[in-house]
Amino acid sequence: MSFSTRKELGQAGEKLATEFLLSKGYLLLTHNFVSRIGEIDILMQDEQVIVLVEVKTLSQARDFDPIDQIDTAKQVKLRQLAQEISGRYPGYNVRIDAVTVYWQSEAEPIVTHFENILF
């Protein structure tokens, strides 16, 4: 699959990640949640857990742990965002997940979900 910009690639990845998580029974709360701290790609609910989802989309498959693609500054922001979200959803646990989306030429994309990437 070919994309003319990185933004198009990222948007396609976020759409597939959302569809994947919806198929697992998650509920979509919002896309691109923005606060004074930063942005969350997707905010979802998994039963009594609010899930912040960081999506990493690549135009070709590679073996890596998505945490390796999330730099220290982003990890700090994700933890701060999790604290903020926790205050907005009292009574819910909060978790940070990652979803990777890869395209290999014209083949179907490979979507992988990693739960609880930051402790």
C-alpha positions as CSV (number, residue, x, y, z in Angstrom):
1,M,0.0,0.0,0.0
2,S,1.4,3.4,-0.9
3,F,0.8,6.7,0.9
4,S,1.8,10.1,-0.3
5,T,2.6,11.5,3.2
6,R,3.5,10.2,6.6
7,K,0.3,11.8,7.9
8,E,-1.8,9.7,5.5
9,L,0.2,6.6,6.7
10,G,-0.4,7.5,10.3
11,Q,-4.1,8.2,9.8
12,A,-4.6,4.8,8.0
13,G,-2.7,3.1,10.9
14,E,-4.9,4.7,13.5
15,K,-8.0,3.7,11.6
16,L,-6.9,0.1,11.5
17,A,-5.8,0.1,15.1
18,T,-9.3,1.4,16.1
19,E,-11.1,-1.2,14.0
20,F,-8.8,-3.9,15.5
21,L,-9.5,-2.8,19.1
22,L,-13.3,-2.5,18.4
23,S,-13.3,-6.1,17.1
24,K,-11.8,-7.1,20.5
25,G,-14.7,-5.5,22.3
26,Y,-13.2,-2.2,23.3
27,L,-15.3,1.0,23.2
28,L,-14.0,4.0,21.4
29,L,-14.0,7.2,23.6
30,T,-12.2,9.5,21.2
31,H,-9.4,9.9,18.6
32,N,-6.6,12.4,19.0
33,F,-7.4,13.5,22.6
34,V,-5.5,16.7,23.2
35,S,-4.8,18.3,26.6
36,R,-2.2,20.8,27.8
37,I,0.2,17.9,28.4
38,G,0.1,16.3,25.0
39,E,-1.9,14.1,22.6
40,I,-3.2,10.5,22.8
41,D,-3.8,8.8,19.5
42,I,-6.8,6.8,20.6
43,L,-8.7,6.7,24.0
44,M,-10.7,3.6,24.5
45,Q,-12.5,1.7,27.2
46,D,-11.9,-2.0,28.0
47,E,-14.5,-2.9,30.6
48,Q,-13.5,-1.0,33.7
49,V,-10.2,0.2,32.2
50,I,-9.6,3.4,30.3
51,V,-6.9,2.7,27.7
52,L,-4.5,5.3,26.2
53,V,-3.4,3.8,22.9
54,E,-0.2,4.9,21.1
55,V,-0.2,3.8,17.5
56,K,3.0,3.2,15.5
57,T,2.5,2.7,11.8
58,L,5.3,1.6,9.4
59,S,5.2,1.1,5.7
60,Q,7.1,-2.2,6.0
61,A,7.2,-4.9,8.7
62,R,10.0,-5.0,11.2
63,D,10.5,-6.8,14.4
64,F,10.7,-4.4,17.3
65,D,9.1,-3.6,20.6
66,P,7.0,-0.5,20.2
67,I,8.4,0.9,23.4
68,D,11.7,1.2,21.5
69,Q,10.0,3.7,19.2
70,I,8.5,5.8,22.0
71,D,11.3,8.1,23.2
72,T,11.8,9.0,26.9
73,A,10.0,12.4,26.5
74,K,7.0,10.7,25.0
75,Q,7.0,8.1,27.8
76,V,6.9,10.8,30.4
77,K,4.1,12.6,28.5
78,L,2.1,9.3,28.3
79,R,2.5,8.7,32.1
80,Q,1.4,12.3,32.7
81,L,-1.6,11.9,30.4
82,A,-2.5,8.7,32.2
83,Q,-2.6,10.6,35.4
84,E,-4.8,13.3,33.9
85,I,-7.2,10.7,32.4
86,S,-7.3,8.9,35.7
87,G,-8.7,12.2,37.2
88,R,-11.3,12.5,34.5
89,Y,-12.5,8.9,34.9
90,P,-12.7,8.3,38.7
91,G,-13.4,4.7,39.5
92,Y,-11.6,3.4,36.4
93,N,-8.2,2.0,36.1
94,V,-6.0,3.5,33.4
95,R,-3.6,1.6,31.1
96,I,-1.2,2.5,28.3
97,D,-1.2,0.2,25.3
98,A,0.5,0.4,21.9
99,V,-0.7,-0.9,18.5
100,T,1.7,-1.4,15.6
101,V,0.5,-1.5,12.0
102,Y,2.8,-2.6,9.2
103,W,2.2,-2.9,5.5
104,Q,4.3,-5.3,3.4
105,S,3.9,-4.1,-0.2
106,E,0.3,-4.7,-1.3
107,A,-0.4,-7.4,1.4
108,E,-2.9,-7.0,4.2
109,P,-1.5,-5.0,7.0
110,I,-0.2,-6.7,10.1
111,V,-1.8,-5.3,13.3
112,T,-0.3,-6.1,16.7
113,H,-1.6,-5.0,20.1
114,F,0.7,-4.6,23.1
115,E,-1.0,-4.2,26.4
116,N,0.3,-2.2,29.4
117,I,3.6,-1.0,27.8
118,L,4.5,1.4,30.5
119,F,4.4,0.4,34.2
